Amino acid sequence: MTEHEEQQWSGPSRSAKKRAAKEMETIAVRLAELPETNWAKLPAPAELREEIELARKTQGHSSRKRQLKHLAGVLRHHEEETEAIRAYLDGLNQVHLHDQRDFHVLEGLRDRICDLEQSAAALDEAAAILPGLDRAALARLARSVHTNGDRKAFREIFRRLKSAWEETGNTP
């Protein structure tokens, strides 16, 4: 082969390998920080569970960092299991995003109910979306916010909206 001939590329570049390693480290950190309820449902074989549990229990900063890098290496050697874990974590992300969106919808509705000019229309909207909602009680609380700037009533409106939202299971 002469100097001017190109060599054949064989495999991913060093940068691609570094990106893949960094992604595995990110997954390892997410696994180590999973809440107990999600940890119990994690679809992982016993060998990976032991490694993840060890990373979860490691306390010291340097020790934890080293253990997380080790866990990332173990995950790289278990591609199929890691894909299942990644899908599970992505699903948790979607649930979190859905809950966050619902929270913002309810917050916006509460803010409109507490705004004197938009209150009547917002109460109608709330009654349409949430049929089990006590509209009269909500209107009383809104009047308290309008006249006195009552922060307690402001928070109570949100609690009632959230409670009614959870009872119906609606999505906006």
Secondary structure, DSSP 8 states (H G I E B T S, - for coil): --TTS-----S--HHHHHHHHHHHHHHHHHHHT--HHHHHT----HHHHHHHHHHHH--SHHHHHHHHHHHHHHHHT-HHHHHHHHHHHHHHHHHHHHHHHHHHHHHHHHHHHHSTTTHHHHHHHHHHH-TTS-HHHHHHHHHHHHHH--HHHHHHHHHHHHHHHHHHT---
